[in-house]
Every structure is written in structure tokens, then in C-alpha cells.
């Protein structure tokens, strides 16, 4: 259907801006939207469609479609140019000076942006006044357009009502902002990412970003979080074989970024770093983030001559460094590379550099390589809206299961652990969708390879020689919000998950010992909320790969 094709094309153009792919091409983007909406409007009002609009029954659906194409075309021709005129007033070059960012030129156009917002909100009200077509293919196109307009209206309002009134404060013009950076390594998994190997600071002061030294986790070893709750204690401290201490290494075990921030802030206040400095927020970053920084800023040459690039950095920091360098040096390498990259970026801050970074931002946040939490409520609202604050499944309309893993064998064996999820929808006629899920976890290291690994990776000790090369995982399964999990079974070893509680939610948890070359598969059914409007997704502890291995064996037809 040509109308649907053009409307979806216009929506995708807008999405490309919202996902950072074309944010610096406003004029070309506007022209593309106008071309697609005008094509859709022309088709909807040709003789054949006008004739259909006069027919009983079907005519109401066609009339609704014609009305919608008029609204979207008016938005493209009248509302978008208002935004373009507002942004043309911004002197972008004046926003970047000697490594500092000054957002005042953008703040100054707030009145013009608010005027454009009123036009956008009016288009949305007009759209909502149209009755949704009954015909499936038309209804799906109608709902997609409404969702895109709602997103645009929400983001535009957030820009003028929350971001612009506060951005100068967030940039440190009203006082320095200090964030802790927790450098994680998924080579030893914790729920939100990996064990914290080093802690650094990022201070924002009058638009300039200052990177502090990264301190080894051993500098915090005597400080433990005193706000561990009873559920965390029972599952991760009381249960072995490794009893988490909840010193700085383990705060990232919580799957929600807010909870990580609460645990770390407790330790921060006990530390020398935190005695005279209030913490503004917490940033979680793993080696895939550093790899993106290297990609944006250029190759990094380490003191030993090793060259890190935009494609080999993550593997180096999660595996190669443990093969080539003493274990006493490994945690500092992350900080060394990160500091070099950020120093380069801040000293040459410009729109081109930002564009390169923003291209990876969606991937980094979607797959939990990068997360952040701010103790400033206004800023946290923005971080959460753009997916920077990771949570356990909490949206009934956007169903997902959560699968979070904790390594209970002190090692770096999780680099060799590969995970995949296969999803099959099993009902196509019920109001609430149901799925069958198979979650497979494999220890890919071979028995021959184990003998070549350093003890720091393989966890070999004379006291516990049987742990050598083994991955020992506590796995937690969260049901989708408003849904449930059922009918668990397991193949290849391990035990069937049992019910429990964590962060005021029902969960299922299990423990598995993965020997070299062993694969275990957990199978279960998922029922989602009747309010769900999209397919089931998976949120899980990140790996060394940029994305997760999720496959859909079957999904019911839509429309």
C-alpha cells in the first residue's frame, strides 16, 4: 500500500533524527519528510481513493486515512519549518570554545521553540480527534503515526520545559558537578554489567569536562555498602559458592542503575574521595564504551606499544590484557585508555565528534554497556527518557523479560561464556500474547585451552583445583511487567529455576556450574500483559559483544 509506505518513510526519517543518525542535517531531513508526506497526501486524494471514500462502511476508514495524511502534511509544511527557523538562530560555533560547551545560545531560542511546540501539540490533538480505522492494515499505519507524533511531542516538550531551563546548571555553571565512573568488566559478570575494576571521576565545571585519576578497586576494599537489603543478602551474600562482599566490586550486581547508584553512594560517603565532595550521579561503563571512544577519538598506543582501535579495544580489555600483562596492572589499563580518549574528545569538542559518539549511543544504552543515574531529579528524568538509566522490566506496553547473571567463580571466564535466546510466539488469537523462550548459555573454552590460561582468568588455585576453567553462574529471570513466567525446564545440566524476590519483584533464580565445552538450555513460557503493543524483548547482562544474540523463531502476523 503506497500511502502506508510513504507515511512510514516519513516516520522513519524522524526516527533517524531521534536516534542520532541525522541530527546534524535538519534542512535535508525536513525536505525528506515533506516529500514523503506530500506523496502520501496526493495518493490519498486521487480519484480512486475519493471514490472509495464515498462508499458505505469502508468510506469511513478511507476518510480517516485522508484526514491523517492532511494533518501530517500540514505538520511537515508548517510545523517543521518553525523548528528549522528556531535552530537557524543558534550560533553553533559559539557553543564550543577551547574544550568548553556553553549552551546559552540554545537556551536563548527557547521562546521560538515553545511556539513551534504549540503547533506540534495542535497537530497531535487533530490527529487524536480522528477515529482509528477498523481495517487492520489502515489501523496499524494510523497507530504508528500517532505513536511517532506522541514521541515527537514528548521530546519537544522535555527540551523546552526541562532541558533548556536546567542545562547550564548541569554543565557546572552554577557549581561543579561530580560523577563517579564505575569501570566494569563483563569478563566477570555482575547483573548490570561486570565486576568494578576501577573507579574514576568526571567533573563538569563551567562547561569543561575534567577527568580524574582512576583508582583500583583495592583502594575501596575496606569499604562495604551498608544498605544491602534482605533479598540481596539472601541471594548473593548468604548463597555461595562466592559470597559477595558488596564492596565497590559488587555494587553493579543490582540490575537497576538506580540501585547501583544507591549502593555506590553509600560507599562513596565512607571514602576519602567522598568526604568533601557531593556525588551528582553515577556512570557505568564497560570496555565496549571505551571501544566507541577510541573509534571517535582515534587509535590509542599504550605504554607497552600495544595499539588499540575502534574494533579490538573491547576484546583487549576483557581478555587479551589478562593474557599479556600482570594481574596487578590490568584494572589500571581501562582507566588509562578511557582518560586518553576523553581528554582528546574534550580538547577537540565539536559537532562532528559528537555525531560520531551519538551514533553508538543507542547501541551502548540498549545493551547496557553504558548507563547513568543522576541524583538531580530533573536530569534523571531526561536520562531515563533516553534509556540511559537501566531498569528491570517495568512497562506493560513494551514487554520484556530480564535475564541477569552473576559470576560466582572469581575469574575472568565470562569472556568465554556465550549466550543466546530464541523466542517463539505460541498464541495468535488471544488478547494477551504468549511466547516460548529458550535461553542457552555455553562455556566455549576447550579443555585443552584451559591449561594455557593464566590462573587469574581460569581461577585455578591449589585449594580449589576443580574450579579451573569453570563458570559458576547465578542467573535471575524477571517476568515482564504485568506478565508471568511458567513451565521451566532445563537441558544439559543445572537445576530448574525456583521463585524468589528481588527489588520488590517476583523473580526466578538458579545456579549452574558450566564446565569447559558445556552447554545448558533453560526453556520456559512467557505470558505478557494484555496492554502489550509490541513483541517480547530481552533485557540482559551485557557481554563482550556490542549486541545480544536474540532470535525470533516465529511471530504472529500483524495487520
N, C-alpha and C positions, 0 to 999 in steps of 0.2 A: 504494500500500500504506500503510494508515493507521499501522501500527506504525513503519515506517521514517520516515514524515512526522513523527511525534511525537518520535522519538529524534533525528532531525536538528534539529528545532526546539530541543530541549534543548541539543544540542551547539552550535548557533548562538548560543544565549543565553550560554553560557560563552565562546564565541569573542568575543562582543561586549564582554565584560569584559576579555578578554586583549588586545583591540585598542583598548582605552581608551574605547569608546563609552559604557559604563555602569559604569565603575569606581567611581563615587560613589553607586550605587544598590544596595547589597548586599542589602537586605531584599526589594526588588521583584524583583531578579534571582533570588534564591533561590526566591521564590514562583513565578516563571515556570518555573524548572527543575522544581520539584516537580509543578506542574500537568501539564507535558508528560510526565514520566517515569511519573506515575501513570496518565495516559491510555494510554500505550503498554503498561503492565503490565496494565491492565484488559482491553484488547483482546486481548492475547496469551493471556490465561487465560479467555476466554469459551468457551462450549460448543463452538462450531465449531472453534476452534483446539485445544481439548483433544482433540476427536475426531481431528483431523489428527495430533496428537502420538502417537497410538496406532497409526498406520499404519506398516507396514514401509517402510524406506528414507527416505521423506520425514519420518517421525516424528522421526528423529534431528535433522534440521535444525530442525524446529519446537520440539523440546525445548530445543535450544541457544538458540534465539531467546527462549523463555520464561525460561530461566535468566538470560540477559543483561538482560532487562527487569527482573527481580527485583533484580539487582545494582545497576543504575543507579538504580532507585527507592530502594533502601536508601541509596545514596550521597546522593541528594537529601534524604532524610528524616533521616538520621543524621549523615553526614559534613559536609555543608554547614552545618548548624546549629552544629557545633563551631567552624568558621571564623567564623561570624557572632558567636558568643559571644566569641571571642577579640578580634575587631576592635571589638566594642562596648566593650571595656575601654580602648580608646585614646582619650585626650582630644585630639582632632584640633586644637582651637583652641590648645592649649598648644604645638603643634608649630610654629606660626607666630607670631613676635613681632618687631615692629619690623624687618621685612625679613629676618629670620634664620630658618633652618629647623633645628629640633632634633628629631632622630629618636629620642631616648631613649624617649619614650612608646611608640613602636612596638617598640623593642628590648625593652622590659620585658615584652611579651606573647609573647616567643619560646617559653617553655615551653608555653603554651597552643596555639600554632601547631604546635609539634612533635608534640603529642598528636593534633591534627587530621591532620597529615601521616601519622601511623601508620595512622589509619583509612582515609585515601585510598589508601595503598600496599596495604592489605589488600584493598580493593575491586579494585584493579588486578590483584593476584595471583589473586583469584577469577575475574576476567574472563578472564585468560590460561589458566586451567585449563579453560575451556570450549572444545571443538573448534569450529573455524570451520565454518559451514555450507557445503555444497557448491553449493547453488543460488545462481546468480550474484547475484540481487537481494538475497538474505539475506546473502551473503558481503560485499558492498560495504557494507551497513549495519553489519555486525559489525566490519569493519576500520575504518570511520570512528569508531565508538565507542571502539575500542581506541586509535586514534591520539589522540583527544581526551583520554582518560584518561591516556595516557603524557605528553602535553604538560602537563596539569594537575599530574601528579606531579613532573615535572621542574622546573617553575616553582616549585612549592611548596617543594621541597627546596632549590632555589637561594636562595629567600628566607630560609629559616631557617639554612642551612649556610654561605652565602657573603655575602649582602647584609647581614643584620642584625648579624652579628659585626663587620663592617667599615665600616658606613655612617657612623658618627661620624668615623672616620679620613678617609673620602672627603670628608666635609663640612668638613674642616680643623680638627677639634677636637684633633688630635694634631700639628698643624703645617700651615702654609699649603700649599695645592695650587695649582699654576700650570699653566694650559693655554694653548697658543698657538692663536689663531683665524686660520685662513687664509681670507681673503675671496676667493672665486673668482668669475670671470665667465665663464659658458659662451658669451658672445659671442665669445670666443677660446678654443676648446676645448683642453683637455688631458684625458688619459684618465680621471681621476677626477672631472672637472668642468669646470674652466676655469683660465685663467691667474690666478695670485695677484696681485691688485692692491694689497692692503694686509694687514698683519699686526697683530693685536691680541692682548691677553692677557685671560684670565679667571682671577681668583684667588678661591679659596674658602677662607675663614678663619672658623672658628667659626660655620659655617652661613650666613655672609653672602657674597654674590657681589659682587666688585669688578671693574669693567670698566676696563681700562687704555686709553690712547690707541692708536688705530690708526695705524701708521706706513706711509707709502708704500713700495711695493716698491723704489723707488730708494734708500731708506736701507740696503737689503741688497745693492745691485747688485755690490759688490766681493767679496761672499762667495759662494763656489760650493760645492756638495756635492762632497766628495772621495771619496765612497763609491759613485759611479756604477759599475754593473757592466758587463761587456763586452757583454752583449746590449743593454742600454740605450744604450751608447755607439755600437754599430754601427747601430742602427735610428734613433736620434733625434739623435745628435750628428754622426756621420760622414755620414749621408744628409742631403741638402738637400731643398728649397732653403733652408729655415731650419734652421740647426744650433743645437739647443737648448744653452744655456749651463749649464743646471742651477743657476742662481742661484735665489732664492726663487720667482721667477715660474713655474718649470718643475717644482718638486717634485711638484705634483699630476698630473704626466703619468703616474705609475705608477697602474695601475688598482686596486691593492690599498691600502687605507688604512694597513696596517702598513708597507708600503714607503714611502708618503708620509711617515709619521712618522719613519722611519729617515733619509730624505734631509733632512727639515727639521731634525731634532735635530742633524745634522752641521753645518748652517749656524748654528743657534741657539748652539751652543757656541763658534762663532767670533765671534759678535756681542756688542755691548755689553750687550744685554738678557740674554744668557745667561751672562755671566761670573760672576755671583754668585747666579744663580737656577737651580735644577734644574727641568727640564721634567717635569711629571707626565703630560702627554699632548698630543695634537693634535686640534683640531676643524676640520673642513672645512665651510664654509657658503657657499651661493650666494644670489643675490637672492630665490629662491623661499622660502628660510628667513626672510629679512628680511620678506618679504611676510606670512608666517604670524605673525611677531612683531608686525607692525603690526595685523594682524587681531585679535590677542589684547589688545593694549595700547591701541589707538585710533589715529586718523589722526595723521600727523606733518606739521608745517608746517616746511619748510626755510627757511633764512635768506633765500632769494630769493622766498619766498611760495608756492612750489610745495607742493601738498597731496598727500601720499602716503597711499593707502588700502590695505585688505586685498585689493584687486583690481588696482591699477595699479602697485604698487611694483616687481615683478619687471621689467616692461617698461621702467619708468623707469630702473632701474639697469643694464639690459643694452643699452638702445638710446637712449631719449629723452635721457638725461643727456649722451651724446656728441654729440647734435644741438644741445643748448641751452647747454652750458657748455664752457669751455676745457678741453682735454685735461689740463692741469696740475692741475685741480681734481677730476676725475672719480673717482679712486681714493679720495679722502677722503670722498666723499658716502656710500659704503657704510658706512664706519666711523661717520660722524655719525648715520645713521639707526639702525644697529644699537645704538649706545650709548644713544640716547634710549629705544629700546624696552626694552632690558634693564634700564636704570635704573628705568623705570616699573614693570616687572614685579617687580623685586626689592624695590622700596619698597612694593608692594601685593601681596605674595605671599600667595595663598590657594588653597583647593581649586578655586574657580571659575575662576581664571586658569589653573591647572594643567590643568583639564579642557579648556579651550579649546585650549591648546597640544598636549595629548596627542592630541586628535582628529586633528591633522595629522601627528603623528609617524610613523605607519605609512607615509603617502604620502611624507614627506620622506626617510625612510631607504630605502624600497623603490626609489625612483627616483633615489637618490644625490645629492639636494640637500643632505643633511646626513649626515656621517659622523664617527666619532670613534675614536681609538685611545688606550689608556692603557698606560703603561709599568708600571703596577701589575698583576701577573698576575691577582689576584682580581677587580679591577674590569674588566679586559679580558675575562675570562670572561663577565661579565654583559653587557657591551656587545656582544660577539659573539653571544651567545644571542638578544638582542633585535634583531639586524640592524643595529646602529649601525656596526659595523666591516665595511666593504665588502670583498669578496674577488673574485678571478676564479672562474669556475665550479669548484666543488670537492666537490659532493655527487652521488654516483651515483644516489641515490634521488630526488633533486629536480633533474632535468636542466635545464640552461640553457646557451645559447650566450652568449659575451661579445663585444660589439662596441664597441671603444673608439677614439676619434677624437682626432687631434692636428692643430690648425691650423698649417700651415707658411707661411702668409702673414701677417705682422704686421698685424693688422687687427681689426675687430670685426664681420666679415662673417658670423660663425656665427649671429647673430640671425636672419639671412635664410635660413639653411640649415634645411630641414625634412626629417625622416627618418621612414620608416615601414617596418614589417616585416610580411610576410604569411607565415603558416605553414600548411602542408597536410600532414596525416599521409598517408603513401603505402603503409603496410602495416598490415593489421588482423589478420593471422593469425600473425605471428612473435612470439616471446617478447620480442625487443628491438625497440622501436618505431623507425621511420624516418620522416623528415619531409623535405619540400622547402620551402626558405625563399627568399623574395625580399626583399632589403634595398634600399630605394630612398632615394636622397639627392638633394635638389634645391636648387639655388640660386634662390630665389624672387624676388630683386631683378630689376627690369627694367632694360634698357639705358638707358632714359630716366631712371629713378630714380637710377642710379649717378652721373650727372653732378651731382645735387643733394646728394650725401652729402659730409660733411667728409672730408678726407684721412685723418684718424685712424680713421674707420670703413672707408673704401674701400681704404686702403693705397696711395693714389696718391702717387707720387714721380716727379720728373723723370728719375731714373736708371732706374726700372723702371715706365714708364707702362703696360705691358701687364698689370701685376698689378691694376690698378684694378677693383674690384668682383668680384674673383675669390676663390673659396675654394679653398685648396690643402690637401687633407687626406691625412694618413697614417692609414689605417684598419687596425686589428688585429682579427682574428677568432679567438676562443678556442673550441675544441670543448668539448662537455660533458664533465664528468669521467667517465672510463671509456668515452667515445664517440669519434666522429671526424667530420670534415668531408670532403666529396669533391665532385667534379664541378662545380667552379666555372666560371661563365661570366659575361660582363658585357655589358650593352647600354647604348648612349648615350655611349660614350667611356670612357677609363680602361683599365686593364690587369687581367688576371686575377690574383688574389692568389697569392702564392708562399709556400712554407713557410719557417719560421724558428723562433726560440726566444726566450722571454721569461719571466723568473721561473721557470725550470726547467720550462717547459711548451712543448709544440709549439704554434705559432700559424701563422696565415696573415696576410700583410700585403700592402698595396697602397698606391699613391699616386694621387690623382686631382686634376686641375685642373678645378674647376667654374666655368665662365663664367656670367655672368648668364643666367637663364632656362634653364639646362641641367639635365637630369635624368639620373642614372646609376643602373642597377639591377644588383645582384650577385645571382646565383642559385646555389644550392648545396644539396647534400643533407646531412642530419644523421642519423647513427646514434647512439642513446643506449645507455646501459648496460642490460643485461638486468635490473638491480636497480631500474630506474626505476619509481616508483609513481604518477607524475603526468605531466601533459602537459609538453611542452617550453616553457620560458620564455626570455625575452631579458633580459640584463643589459647596459646600455649607458651610455655617457657621457650625462649629463643635458643637457636642452635648457632653453629658457626656459619650457616648459610644465610644469605640475605632474606630468603623467603622460606616458608614452611612447605612440606610435601603433603598437600591435601588434594584428594581426587574425588570426583563425583561419578559414581558408577551409574546412577540413574536419578533424574529429577522429573517430576510430573510436568506435563505440558502446561503452559500458561497462556491464557487468552484465546 
